[in-house]
Amino acid sequence: MSYGWDNPANTGRLDTSVAKGAREKYTKLLGNGRDTATIMVYMCGTDLESRNGMGTADLKEMLAAGVGDGLNLLVYTGGCKGWKNNLVSSGSNQIWQVRDGKMICLQDDLGSRSMTEPDVLSGYIKWCVKNYPASRYELILWDHGGGSVSGYGYDEKFASSGSMSLSGLDEALKDAGVKFDFIGFDACLMATAETALTLARYADYLIASEETEPGVGWYYTGWLTAFGKNPSLPTVELGRQIVDSFVDTCADQCRGQLTTLSVVDLAELEAVLPGALADFSQSTAKLLRDKEYQTVSNARSGAREFAQSSRIDQVDLVHLAKKLGTKEGDALAQALLGAMKYNRTSANMTNAYGLSIYFPYRKSSGVDKAASTFGEIGLDKGYIQCIRQFASLEVSGQAASSGTASPLPSLLGSLGGSGAGADQISALLGELLGGSFGRFQGLDGENTGFLSDRALGDDELVQYVTDHRFPAEALLWQEGADGTPVIRLNEEQWGLVQELELNLFYDDGAGWIDLGLDNVFQFDGEGGLLGVNDGAWLAVNGQPVAYYHNATVDNGESYTITGRVPVLHNGARAELILTFDNEHPGGYVAGVQSVYLDGETDTVAKSLFKIWRNARQAQIFSLGKAI
């Protein structure tokens, strides 16, 4: 639950200042309209296009723009099994120019190669610079995004090739040898500190989103027209127009969906972030060594998290740093805010200040992969060690609690038991550190190297976990004075609770049906958690559904509640996005988002803003004549 911005919001204010010590910009504007620009759009269409025509919709926006003579608008297409237009090939990769309301094919058959391969991207960049030299260059990466660990892109024609990691992106840009005015991601979740530090070697600005993008994506017509009229438009002003048009269009066409987009000065960030992050990492690691794990855990739990249901473990870095309450955290937050030149969010998004960071909490199985990727891109070693130590303590505590994420013990009335002593906890931790991972979903001998990086020695760890173990035996329903079931915890035990959700199950006679999670619960006058339910649950068009609460924002005057419902959308796994607010207390369907299983991709898809029927999806759009 969020009650507005914890710190002053930095949204809607354009900052044109430059911090002392920042390098000079790679791009030197000629001014007075004398500049020329080559905009390279790398459009990996994937299922965003084949299912929903999102790439075609953006191409139509580009065609509607007044590009002008000073701009070269080039688009690399591929990665899609079926384009929803009459021009772009699904059989081979191509390069197009958008000019005078037409799509001009410049390279008709580049073969069928995965667009998540670094050399495909670098080859496109080098071709653009050779054939369309300009005084400034812009690169827009269009597709799915997965953030710091998963990276960019999903090519549905080559699903096994995976995404392009940050180290792969670094490889592509290094090989291309081009300095960009800005690099933008029309993709989800790529506004991260790790992405920014990687790209600072190749671009002056980063334009990207912390949160999952609504399916409408960037709105290209307006800012391309403004850029065409003035090719010398300062980059921060161009970035402001990109952000404003995106957020405003999403508010109009994708109401109720969470929206973020920011413009980051990479020259400034490169100067101020590494030192501030190193100090923050050292001070946070010291808290862990000083047995203040709960302080760090509470800060991580309370920080603004993005794509929470996907468990990618990305949180807003300013919010996390401020939540920790250290002088190093405050300094890090100020450094980040200074490098943030423009930031906007939807009205139902709070505490999103422009850049997120990976900090493990919900999915420990990704820690080793993250540490490896961060090492390859040269991220601060102290931060890598810090998150490994935090994850090691977290999993150790889980092992000692003998707890489970499964609701089965509660349903069968077997939750609880006698308290574990230091000897039992020592044995449990010994099993864990000895390689017994059976009780931990997703953990095995291949992804648990982080367990060797511990902030505490063996004896200290056992004693700390013993002293701070949450007693599962306290989680037993007792009969209250009026016969209502109640759970009573003391003040210290409640202080260990970070989240509380209602998980409702229905017994249909053949088994338990999971109806989802909500943040609805009641306490009695003595602080006891009441086990009451009125028998009502959420339904869509009269059909009861499994509903999972995502977030609540309430500033005292207005509120927004968002949640998700697992569905089959045209035969494919997906989730409805539901929104409840002051104007719609009964809620409405704000969109639908694809869900990927069995390792198909670790990236996250943009959210659909309309729910198309199959007949609508099959429509072919005309993009103008090819020359």
C-alpha positions in Angstrom: 0.0 0.0 0.0 1.3 3.4 -0.9 0.1 6.7 0.4 1.6 8.9 -2.2 5.3 9.7 -2.8 7.5 9.1 0.3 9.9 11.8 -1.0 9.2 14.8 -3.2 8.2 13.6 -6.6 10.6 14.5 -9.4 8.0 14.2 -12.1 7.2 16.7 -14.9 10.2 19.0 -14.3 12.8 19.4 -17.0 16.4 19.8 -15.7 18.9 21.2 -18.1 21.7 21.6 -15.6 24.9 19.6 -15.8 26.9 18.4 -12.8 30.5 19.4 -12.4 32.9 16.6 -13.3 30.7 15.1 -16.0 32.4 14.4 -19.3 31.6 16.4 -22.4 28.8 15.1 -24.5 29.7 12.8 -27.4 27.3 14.6 -29.7 28.1 18.2 -30.4 25.1 20.0 -31.8 25.8 22.3 -34.8 22.6 24.4 -33.9 20.3 26.6 -35.9 18.8 23.6 -37.8 22.1 22.7 -39.4 22.2 19.2 -37.8 21.3 16.0 -39.5 20.1 12.9 -37.6 20.0 9.2 -38.3 17.4 7.5 -36.2 17.9 3.7 -36.0 14.8 1.7 -34.9 15.7 -1.9 -34.2 12.2 -3.5 -34.3 12.2 -7.1 -33.2 8.4 -7.7 -33.9 8.1 -11.0 -32.0 4.6 -12.0 -30.7 3.8 -8.3 -29.9 3.4 -8.0 -33.6 2.2 -11.5 -34.7 -0.5 -11.6 -32.0 -1.5 -7.9 -31.7 0.0 -5.8 -34.5 1.9 -3.5 -32.1 4.8 -3.1 -34.5 2.5 -2.2 -37.4 0.7 0.3 -35.2 4.0 2.1 -34.4 5.1 2.0 -38.1 1.8 3.7 -39.0 2.7 6.4 -36.4 6.1 6.9 -38.0 4.4 7.2 -41.4 2.1 9.9 -40.1 5.1 12.0 -38.9 6.6 14.9 -40.9 10.1 13.6 -40.9 11.7 16.3 -43.0 15.0 16.4 -45.0 17.2 16.6 -41.9 16.2 13.2 -40.6 16.9 9.7 -41.8 14.4 7.4 -40.2 15.5 3.7 -40.6 13.8 0.6 -39.3 15.3 -2.9 -39.0 12.6 -5.6 -39.0 12.6 -9.2 -38.0 12.0 -11.6 -35.2 8.3 -12.2 -36.0 6.4 -15.1 -37.4 3.7 -13.0 -39.0 3.5 -9.2 -39.6 0.1 -7.6 -39.6 0.8 -5.5 -42.7 1.2 -5.9 -46.4 4.9 -5.0 -46.7 7.2 -6.4 -44.0 8.5 -9.9 -44.6 8.2 -12.7 -42.0 10.7 -14.8 -43.8 13.7 -12.6 -43.7 15.1 -9.6 -41.8 14.9 -6.3 -43.7 15.9 -2.6 -43.5 13.3 0.1 -44.3 13.3 3.9 -44.6 10.3 5.8 -43.6 9.9 8.9 -45.8 7.1 11.0 -47.2 4.5 8.7 -45.8 5.9 5.7 -47.4 7.9 2.6 -46.4 11.0 2.3 -48.7 12.7 -1.1 -48.6 16.5 -0.6 -48.6 17.6 -4.2 -47.8 15.1 -6.8 -48.9 16.7 -10.0 -47.7 19.2 -10.1 -44.9 18.5 -13.7 -44.1 16.6 -15.1 -41.1 18.7 -14.5 -38.0 17.9 -13.9 -34.4 17.7 -10.3 -33.5 19.0 -11.0 -30.0 22.4 -11.9 -31.5 24.8 -9.0 -30.8 26.4 -9.0 -34.2 23.0 -8.5 -35.9 22.5 -5.3 -34.0 26.1 -4.1 -34.5 25.9 -4.9 -38.2 22.7 -2.8 -38.6 24.3 0.1 -36.8 27.4 0.1 -38.9 25.3 -0.2 -42.1 23.3 2.9 -41.1 26.3 5.0 -40.3 28.0 4.0 -43.6 25.0 4.7 -45.8 23.3 7.5 -43.8 26.0 9.5 -42.1 24.8 12.3 -39.9 25.9 14.8 -37.2 23.8 12.9 -34.5 22.6 9.4 -34.1 19.7 7.9 -32.1 19.1 4.2 -31.4 15.7 2.8 -30.3 15.4 -0.8 -29.3 11.9 -2.1 -29.8 10.6 -5.4 -28.3 10.2 -7.1 -24.9 12.5 -6.1 -22.1 13.5 -8.0 -19.0 15.7 -5.5 -17.1 19.2 -5.9 -15.7 19.3 -9.7 -15.5 17.4 -10.8 -18.5 18.3 -7.9 -20.8 16.6 -6.9 -24.0 14.6 -8.7 -26.6 12.7 -11.9 -27.5 12.8 -13.3 -31.1 9.9 -15.6 -31.5 11.5 -17.2 -34.5 14.6 -18.2 -32.5 13.2 -18.5 -29.0 16.1 -20.8 -27.9 18.6 -18.0 -28.6 17.3 -16.2 -25.5 17.5 -12.5 -24.9 20.4 -10.1 -25.4 22.0 -9.6 -22.0 23.6 -6.4 -21.0 27.0 -7.8 -21.7 25.7 -8.8 -25.1 24.4 -5.3 -25.7 27.7 -4.0 -24.6 29.5 -6.3 -27.1 27.2 -5.1 -29.9 27.7 -1.4 -29.2 31.4 -1.7 -28.7 31.8 -3.5 -32.0 29.6 -0.9 -33.8 31.9 1.9 -32.6 29.3 4.6 -32.7 28.5 7.3 -30.1 24.8 8.0 -29.8 22.9 11.1 -28.9 20.4 8.9 -27.0 19.7 5.2 -26.8 16.0 4.5 -26.0 14.1 1.3 -25.2 10.5 1.0 -26.4 10.5 -2.0 -24.3 9.7 -2.9 -20.7 11.8 -2.5 -17.5 15.0 -1.3 -19.1 15.5 1.9 -17.0 17.9 0.4 -14.6 21.2 1.6 -13.1 22.9 -1.4 -14.6 21.6 -0.6 -18.1 22.6 3.1 -17.7 26.1 2.4 -16.6 26.6 -0.1 -19.5 25.3 2.4 -22.1 27.2 5.4 -20.7 30.2 4.3 -22.7 28.2 4.7 -25.9 25.5 7.4 -25.5 24.8 10.7 -23.9 21.3 9.9 -22.7 19.1 6.9 -21.9 15.3 7.0 -22.4 13.6 4.0 -20.9 10.8 2.8 -18.5 11.2 1.4 -15.0 7.8 -0.4 -15.3 6.2 -2.7 -17.8 5.1 -0.6 -20.8 1.5 -0.4 -21.9 1.1 -1.9 -25.4 0.6 1.4 -27.1 4.4 2.0 -26.6 6.0 5.2 -27.6 3.9 7.5 -29.6 6.1 8.4 -32.6 4.2 10.9 -34.7 4.5 14.0 -32.5 8.1 14.0 -31.5 9.3 12.8 -34.9 7.5 15.7 -36.5 9.0 18.2 -34.0 12.5 16.7 -34.6 12.0 16.9 -38.3 11.2 20.6 -38.1 14.3 21.3 -36.0 17.1 18.7 -36.3 19.1 20.8 -33.8 16.5 20.2 -31.1 18.5 19.8 -27.8 18.4 16.2 -26.6 16.8 16.9 -23.2 14.0 18.7 -25.0 13.6 15.9 -27.5 13.5 13.5 -24.6 10.9 15.5 -22.8 8.6 15.3 -25.9 9.1 11.6 -26.2 8.2 11.1 -22.5 5.2 13.5 -22.6 3.7 12.0 -25.7 4.1 8.4 -24.3 2.6 9.1 -20.9 -0.2 11.3 -22.3 -1.1 8.7 -24.9 -1.1 5.9 -22.4 -3.4 7.9 -20.1 -5.8 8.4 -23.0 -5.7 4.9 -24.5 -4.5 2.7 -21.7 -6.3 4.1 -18.6 -5.5 2.3 -15.4 -2.2 0.9 -16.6 1.0 1.7 -14.7 3.3 4.0 -16.8 6.8 5.3 -16.4 9.4 6.9 -18.7 12.5 8.9 -17.9 15.4 10.7 -19.5 18.8 10.1 -17.9 22.0 12.1 -18.5 24.5 9.3 -18.9 27.5 11.6 -18.9 26.5 12.9 -15.5 25.5 9.5 -14.2 28.8 8.1 -15.2 30.6 10.7 -13.1 28.5 10.5 -9.9 26.9 7.0 -9.7 29.9 4.6 -9.4 31.3 6.2 -6.3 28.0 6.7 -4.6 26.9 3.1 -5.4 30.2 1.8 -4.0 29.7 3.7 -0.7 26.1 2.6 -0.5 27.1 -1.0 -1.1 29.8 -0.9 1.6 27.5 0.6 4.2 24.7 -1.9 3.4 27.1 -4.8 3.6 28.2 -3.5 7.0 24.6 -3.5 8.2 24.5 -7.2 7.3 27.8 -7.9 9.1 26.5 -6.0 12.1 23.4 -8.3 12.2 21.0 -5.6 10.9 19.6 -7.9 8.2 16.1 -6.8 9.2 16.9 -3.2 8.5 18.0 -4.0 5.0 15.1 -6.5 4.5 12.5 -3.9 5.6 14.0 -1.3 3.2 13.9 -3.8 0.3 10.4 -5.0 1.1 9.1 -1.4 1.3 10.7 -0.1 -1.9 8.8 0.5 -5.1 9.0 -2.8 -7.0 8.3 -3.2 -10.7 6.7 -6.2 -12.6 6.3 -7.8 -9.2 4.3 -10.7 -10.5 7.2 -11.6 -12.8 9.6 -11.7 -9.8 12.4 -10.0 -11.6 13.4 -8.3 -8.3 13.9 -4.7 -9.6 13.1 -1.8 -7.3 13.4 2.0 -7.6 17.0 2.8 -6.5 16.2 6.2 -5.1 13.3 4.8 -3.0 15.4 1.9 -1.8 18.3 4.2 -0.9 16.1 6.5 1.1 14.3 3.7 2.8 17.6 2.4 4.2 18.0 5.6 6.1 21.8 5.8 5.9 23.9 8.8 4.9 25.3 6.8 2.0 21.8 6.0 0.9 20.9 9.7 1.0 24.0 10.6 -1.0 23.2 7.9 -3.6 19.6 9.2 -4.0 20.8 12.8 -4.5 23.3 11.7 -7.2 20.6 9.8 -9.1 18.1 12.6 -8.9 20.7 15.0 -10.3 21.3 12.9 -13.3 17.6 12.4 -13.9 16.7 15.2 -16.5 13.1 14.3 -17.0 10.7 11.8 -15.4 7.0 11.2 -15.6 4.6 8.5 -14.4 0.9 7.8 -14.5 -1.2 9.1 -11.7 -1.5 5.6 -10.1 2.3 5.2 -9.9 4.3 6.5 -6.9 8.0 6.4 -5.8 9.3 5.8 -9.3 12.1 8.3 -9.6 13.6 7.2 -12.9 16.0 4.3 -12.4 15.6 0.9 -10.8 18.2 -1.7 -9.7 18.3 -5.5 -9.2 18.1 -6.4 -5.5 17.2 -10.0 -4.8 14.2 -10.8 -2.6 11.5 -12.9 -4.3 13.6 -15.2 -6.5 17.0 -16.2 -5.1 17.6 -18.5 -8.1 18.6 -15.5 -10.2 21.3 -14.2 -8.0 24.2 -16.1 -9.5 23.2 -15.1 -13.1 22.9 -11.5 -12.0 26.3 -11.5 -10.4 27.9 -13.0 -13.5 26.2 -10.5 -15.8 27.2 -7.6 -13.5 30.8 -8.8 -13.4 30.9 -8.8 -17.2 29.7 -5.2 -17.5 32.0 -4.0 -14.8 29.4 -3.1 -12.1 30.8 -2.3 -8.6 32.1 -5.4 -7.1 31.0 -4.3 -3.6 27.4 -4.2 -4.8 27.7 -7.7 -6.3 29.0 -9.0 -3.0 26.3 -7.1 -1.0 23.4 -8.7 -2.9 25.0 -12.1 -2.7 25.4 -11.7 1.1 21.8 -10.5 1.5 20.5 -13.4 -0.5 22.6 -15.9 1.4 21.2 -14.6 4.7 17.6 -14.6 3.4 17.8 -18.2 2.2 19.5 -19.3 5.4 16.6 -17.8 7.4 14.1 -19.6 5.2 15.9 -22.9 5.7 15.9 -22.5 9.5 12.2 -21.6 9.7 11.3 -24.9 8.0 8.6 -22.8 6.4 7.0 -23.2 3.0 5.3 -21.1 0.3 2.7 -23.8 -0.2 -0.7 -23.3 1.4 -1.2 -27.0 1.8 -0.2 -27.2 5.5 -2.7 -24.5 6.4 -5.5 -26.1 4.4 -4.8 -29.4 6.1 -4.6 -27.8 9.5 -1.0 -28.9 10.0 0.8 -25.5 10.1 2.9 -24.9 13.2 4.8 -27.2 15.4 7.4 -27.0 18.2 10.0 -24.3 18.1 13.4 -25.1 16.7 16.4 -24.7 19.0 20.0 -23.7 18.1 21.1 -27.3 17.5 18.2 -28.0 15.1 18.8 -24.7 13.3 22.5 -25.6 13.0 21.5 -28.9 11.4 19.1 -27.3 9.0 21.7 -24.7 7.9 24.2 -27.5 7.6 21.9 -29.4 5.2 21.4 -26.2 3.1 25.0 -25.3 2.9 25.9 -28.9 2.2 23.8 -28.9 -0.9 20.3 -29.9 0.2 18.0 -27.6 -1.8 14.9 -29.8 -2.2 12.6 -27.5 -0.2 13.6 -24.4 -2.2 11.8 -24.0 -5.5 14.2 -23.1 -8.3 17.4 -23.7 -6.3 19.9 -26.4 -7.2 23.6 -27.0 -7.4 24.0 -24.8 -10.5 22.6 -21.5 -9.1 23.5 -21.5 -5.4 27.1 -20.2 -5.5 25.9 -17.1 -3.6 25.5 -19.2 -0.5 29.2 -19.3 -0.1 29.3 -15.5 0.2 28.1 -15.0 3.8 28.2 -11.9 5.9 28.4 -13.9 9.1 30.5 -16.8 10.2 28.9 -20.2 10.8 28.4 -19.8 14.6 27.3 -16.2 14.2 24.8 -17.2 11.5 23.3 -20.0 13.7 22.9 -17.6 16.6 21.5 -14.8 14.6 18.9 -17.0 12.9 18.0 -18.6 16.2 17.4 -15.2 17.8 15.4 -13.8 14.9 13.5 -16.8 13.7 9.9 -16.2 13.1 8.1 -18.9 15.1 5.9 -20.9 12.8 4.2 -22.4 15.8 2.7 -19.0 16.6 0.8 -19.1 13.3 -2.1 -21.1 14.7 -5.7 -20.2 14.6 -7.2 -19.9 18.1 -10.8 -19.5 19.0 -11.6 -15.9 19.9 -14.1 -14.7 22.6 -17.0 -14.8 20.1 -15.9 -18.0 18.5 -14.1 -16.3 15.5 -10.7 -17.7 14.6 -7.9 -15.4 15.5 -4.0 -15.4 15.3 -2.3 -13.5 18.1 1.3 -12.4 17.9 3.3 -10.2 20.2 4.8 -6.9 19.2 8.2 -8.3 18.4 6.7 -11.0 16.2 4.5 -8.5 14.3 7.6 -6.4 13.8 9.0 -9.3 11.7 6.0 -9.3 9.4 6.6 -7.4 6.1 3.6 -8.5 4.0 0.1 -9.8 4.9 -2.3 -11.1 2.3 -5.6 -13.0 2.2 -5.3 -16.2 0.2 -8.8 -17.6 -0.4 -9.6 -21.2 -1.3 -12.9 -22.8 -2.2 -13.7 -26.5 -1.6 -15.8 -27.7 -4.5 -16.0 -31.2 -3.2 -13.2 -32.5 -5.5 -10.4 -30.4 -4.1 -9.3 -26.9 -3.2 -9.6 -24.1 -5.9 -7.2 -21.3 -5.4 -9.1 -18.0 -5.8 -6.0 -15.8 -5.4 -4.6 -13.1 -3.1 -6.0 -9.9 -1.8 -4.8 -7.3 0.7 -8.1 -7.5 2.8 -7.9 -8.5 6.4 -9.3 -7.5 9.8 -8.0 -7.1 13.3 -9.8 -7.2 16.6 -9.4 -4.5 19.3 -6.5 -6.5 20.9 -4.5 -6.6 17.7 -5.4 -10.2 16.8 -5.8 -11.2 13.1 -9.3 -12.3 12.5 -10.1 -15.3 10.3 -13.3 -14.0 8.8 -14.7 -14.0 5.3 -18.1 -12.8 4.0 -18.1 -15.4 1.2 -17.9 -12.8 -1.5 -15.1 -12.8 -4.2 -14.4 -11.0 -7.4 -16.1 -12.0 -10.6 -15.8 -10.8 -14.2 -19.1 -10.8 -16.1 -20.6 -12.9 -13.3 -17.8 -15.5 -13.5 -15.8 -15.9 -10.3 -12.1 -15.6 -11.1 -8.7 -16.1 -9.4 -7.7 -12.5 -8.5 -4.3 -11.5 -7.3 -3.8 -8.0 -5.8 -0.8 -6.1 -7.2 -0.8 -2.6 -5.6 -2.8 0.0 -3.9 -2.1 3.8 -4.2 -4.1 6.1 -1.9 -3.2 9.7 -1.3 -6.2 10.4 0.9 -8.2 12.0 -1.9 -8.1 9.4 -4.6 -7.1 5.7 -4.8 -6.2 3.2 -7.4 -6.1 -0.6 -6.9 -4.5 -2.8 -9.5 -4.6 -6.6 -9.8 -4.4 -9.5 -12.2 -6.4 -12.5 -13.2 -4.9 -15.5 -15.0 -6.8 -16.3 -18.3 -6.5 -17.9 -21.7 -6.5 -15.1 -24.2 -7.1 -16.4 -27.7 -5.7 -19.8 -26.5 -2.5 -18.4 -25.0 -1.6 -17.9 -21.3 -2.2 -14.3 -20.2 -3.3 -12.1 -17.3 -6.1 -9.6 -17.3 -5.1 -6.3 -15.7 -7.9 -5.0 -13.5 -8.1 -1.5 -12.1 -10.4 -0.1 -9.3 -10.5 3.6 -8.6 -12.7 6.4 -7.3 -14.6 6.7 -10.6 -14.8 2.9 -11.1 -15.2 1.3 -7.6 -16.5 -1.8 -9.3 -13.4 -2.0 -11.4 -12.7 -2.5 -15.1 -10.4 -4.5 -17.4 -7.5 -2.2 -18.1 -5.7 -4.6 -20.5 -4.2 -8.0 -20.9 -0.6 -9.2 -20.7 1.1 -12.3 -22.1 2.6 -14.8 -19.7 5.5 -17.1 -20.7 6.2 -20.5 -19.2 8.8 -23.2 -19.3 11.7 -20.9 -20.0 10.3 -19.5 -23.3 11.7 -16.1 -22.4 12.7 -14.3 -19.2 11.7 -11.0 -20.6 8.3 -9.3 -20.0 5.8 -8.3 -22.7 4.1 -5.0 -23.1 0.5 -4.9 -21.9 -2.3 -4.9 -24.4 -4.5 -1.9 -24.1 -7.4 -3.5 -26.0 -8.6 -7.1 -26.0 -8.8 -8.1 -29.6 -10.9 -10.9 -30.9 -9.3 -13.4 -33.3 -11.0 -11.8 -36.3 -9.6 -8.4 -35.4 -6.1 -9.8 -34.9 -6.1 -11.2 -38.4 -6.7 -7.9 -40.1 -3.9 -6.8 -42.5 -3.0 -3.1 -42.5 -1.7 -1.3 -45.5 1.4 0.8 -44.8 1.8 2.7 -48.0 3.4 1.8 -51.2 6.9 0.5 -51.3 9.4 2.1 -53.7 
